């Protein structure tokens, strides 16, 4: 489960890629780590139909049976889109794309930072330069209590889809990987196509789509990526 990602890009790059005409996100930091229940930028279709870059809170409303009347810290990753709780959020009015340059998965072996005691992560990106791509996301307006000591309030929240892991991710996180969009055509399809078409984007990335750009000193063995199509080897 991806519960940490980083954005190292400009707002202009995000706007140009997605053709966002309005920016209500504030100033985007040069390098921004996003954690659950914290604000992160997304691109969505506004109520007036204009595409906009906004900053929402990471974590969709959780299924009621998980919350049981308590504070809802949010569901960050959505896998089972056929589950009744997620069905109202699958239309274009609730879809968004989430800008990313790298994302983290915790090491499956017990490798912890000696100073913080936190388990170290593997970080993934499209290549070593960490160029921009997007997660396929969902968003909504929600009224509720986000933390145990907070009063109920109005929030705009988001999460993103996951799917089966590819060969690079599976040894580190065997259950899932984020749904990644790597071309303007894919982001446009996610933001505009009917669900019958858009749902085809919920698939594992090709095995050679990502690389590991940072990893713990103690590592697990990662299978070599298969040869690219047309390779002689």
C-alpha positions in Angstrom: 0.0 0.0 0.0 1.5 3.3 -1.1 1.2 5.8 1.9 4.0 8.2 0.9 4.9 9.9 -2.3 6.9 12.9 -3.5 6.4 15.7 -6.0 9.4 17.5 -7.4 8.1 19.5 -10.3 6.6 22.9 -11.1 3.0 23.9 -11.1 3.4 25.0 -14.7 4.5 21.5 -15.7 1.4 20.0 -14.1 -0.9 22.6 -15.7 0.6 22.1 -19.1 0.3 18.3 -19.0 -3.3 18.3 -17.8 -4.4 21.5 -19.5 -5.6 22.9 -16.2 -6.8 26.5 -16.8 -7.3 27.4 -13.1 -4.9 27.0 -10.2 -6.3 27.2 -6.6 -3.6 25.1 -5.0 -1.4 27.8 -3.6 2.4 27.6 -3.9 3.8 24.1 -4.6 7.0 23.5 -2.6 10.1 22.5 -4.7 10.0 19.0 -3.1 6.9 17.9 -1.2 6.4 14.6 0.6 2.7 13.7 0.9 1.5 11.5 3.7 -2.0 10.2 4.5 -4.4 12.8 6.0 -2.3 15.7 4.7 -3.0 18.1 1.8 -1.7 17.2 -1.7 -2.3 18.7 -5.2 -4.7 17.1 -7.7 -6.1 18.1 -11.0 -9.9 17.7 -11.4 -12.8 19.0 -13.4 -14.4 21.9 -11.5 -18.1 22.2 -11.0 -18.2 24.7 -13.8 -16.5 22.3 -16.1 -13.2 24.1 -16.0 -10.2 22.0 -15.2 -8.3 23.1 -12.1 -5.3 22.3 -10.0 -6.4 22.2 -6.3 -5.0 21.0 -3.0 -7.1 18.4 -1.2 -6.7 16.1 1.8 -5.4 12.7 1.1 -7.9 10.0 2.2 -11.3 9.2 0.8 -14.3 8.6 3.1 -13.8 5.1 4.5 -16.6 2.4 4.4 -18.8 2.8 7.4 -18.0 -0.6 8.7 -14.4 0.4 9.1 -15.1 3.6 11.0 -17.8 2.4 13.4 -18.8 5.9 14.3 -15.3 7.0 15.2 -12.9 9.5 13.5 -12.3 8.7 9.8 -8.6 9.1 9.0 -9.4 8.3 5.4 -8.8 5.5 2.9 -5.8 6.4 0.8 -5.8 3.6 -1.8 -8.9 2.2 -3.6 -8.6 -1.3 -5.1 -12.1 -2.9 -5.4 -14.0 -0.4 -7.6 -16.9 -2.9 -7.8 -17.5 -2.5 -4.1 -20.7 -0.6 -3.4 -19.0 2.0 -1.3 -16.9 3.3 -4.2 -19.5 3.1 -6.9 -20.7 6.7 -6.4 -17.2 8.1 -7.0 -16.4 6.5 -10.4 -18.0 9.1 -12.7 -15.9 11.9 -14.3 -17.2 14.4 -11.7 -15.3 12.5 -9.0 -12.2 11.6 -10.9 -8.9 13.4 -10.6 -5.2 12.8 -11.4 -2.6 13.1 -8.7 0.9 14.4 -9.8 3.8 12.3 -8.6 7.5 12.1 -9.3 8.3 9.2 -7.0 6.5 7.0 -4.5 7.5 4.7 -1.7 6.8 1.2 -0.5 8.1 0.0 2.9 10.8 -2.6 2.9 9.3 -6.1 3.5 12.3 -6.9 5.6 12.9 -5.3 9.0 15.3 -2.5 8.0 14.8 0.6 10.2 16.3 4.0 10.3 18.7 4.0 13.4 17.7 7.5 14.3 13.9 7.4 13.9 13.2 3.7 14.2 10.9 3.9 11.2 11.1 1.1 8.6 13.0 2.2 5.5 11.4 2.5 2.1 12.0 1.5 -1.5 11.4 4.5 -3.8 10.1 4.1 -7.4 10.1 6.6 -10.3 9.9 6.4 -14.1 13.7 6.9 -14.3 16.6 8.3 -12.2 15.6 11.9 -13.2 12.2 11.4 -11.5 10.0 13.0 -14.2 6.4 13.8 -13.7 3.6 11.2 -14.0 0.2 10.8 -12.3 -1.9 8.4 -10.2 -5.5 7.7 -11.3 -7.4 9.3 -8.5 -10.9 9.9 -7.0 -12.1 12.9 -5.0 -15.2 14.1 -3.2 -16.6 16.6 -0.7 -17.1 15.1 2.7 -18.3 16.3 6.1 -16.9 14.4 9.1 -14.4 14.1 11.9 -10.9 13.5 10.5 -9.1 13.2 13.8 -10.3 12.0 17.2 -10.0 15.4 18.9 -11.4 17.4 16.0 -15.0 18.6 15.5 -16.8 17.4 12.3 -16.0 19.8 9.4 -16.3 20.1 5.6 -13.4 18.6 3.7 -12.4 18.0 0.1 -10.6 14.7 0.0 -8.9 12.3 -2.5 -7.4 8.9 -2.9 -6.0 6.9 -5.8 -6.6 3.5 -7.4 -4.3 0.5 -7.0 -4.1 -2.7 -8.9 -2.0 -5.9 -9.1 1.7 -5.3 -8.7 4.1 -5.7 -11.6 7.3 -7.8 -11.5 9.3 -4.9 -10.0 6.9 -4.1 -7.2 5.7 -7.6 -6.3 8.8 -8.7 -4.3 8.4 -5.5 -2.2 4.7 -5.2 -2.0 3.0 -8.4 -3.1 -0.6 -7.1 -2.9 -0.8 -4.0 -4.9 0.7 -1.0 -6.8 -0.7 2.4 -7.7 -2.4 2.8 -11.0 0.0 5.1 -12.9 -0.7 7.3 -15.9 2.4 8.2 -17.9 1.1 10.0 -21.0 -1.3 13.0 -21.5 -3.6 10.7 -23.5 -4.0 8.5 -20.4 -4.7 11.4 -18.0 -7.2 12.8 -20.5 -8.9 9.5 -20.8 -9.1 9.2 -17.0 -10.6 12.6 -16.6 -13.1 12.5 -19.5 -14.0 8.9 -20.6 -17.0 7.0 -19.4 -16.3 4.4 -16.7 -16.6 1.5 -19.2 -13.5 2.9 -20.9 -11.6 4.5 -18.0 -11.7 1.3 -16.0 -9.3 -0.3 -18.4 -6.6 2.0 -17.0 -6.7 0.1 -13.7 -4.0 -2.3 -14.7 -0.4 -3.0 -13.6 2.3 -0.9 -15.2 4.6 -2.7 -17.6 7.4 -4.4 -15.8 10.0 -1.9 -17.2 7.9 1.2 -16.6 9.5 2.0 -13.3 12.9 1.9 -11.7 14.1 1.8 -8.1 15.7 5.2 -7.3 16.4 4.7 -3.6 16.4 1.6 -1.4 17.5 0.4 2.1 21.1 -0.8 2.6 19.8 -4.3 3.3 17.9 -5.3 0.2 15.7 -8.1 -1.1 16.4 -9.7 -4.4 14.5 -8.0 -7.3 14.0 -10.1 -10.5 15.6 -8.6 -13.5 13.2 -6.9 -15.9 12.3 -8.8 -19.0 14.0 -7.7 -22.3 12.2 -4.9 -24.1 10.1 -5.9 -27.0 12.2 -6.4 -30.1 15.4 -6.9 -28.1 17.9 -9.5 -29.3 18.6 -10.7 -25.8 
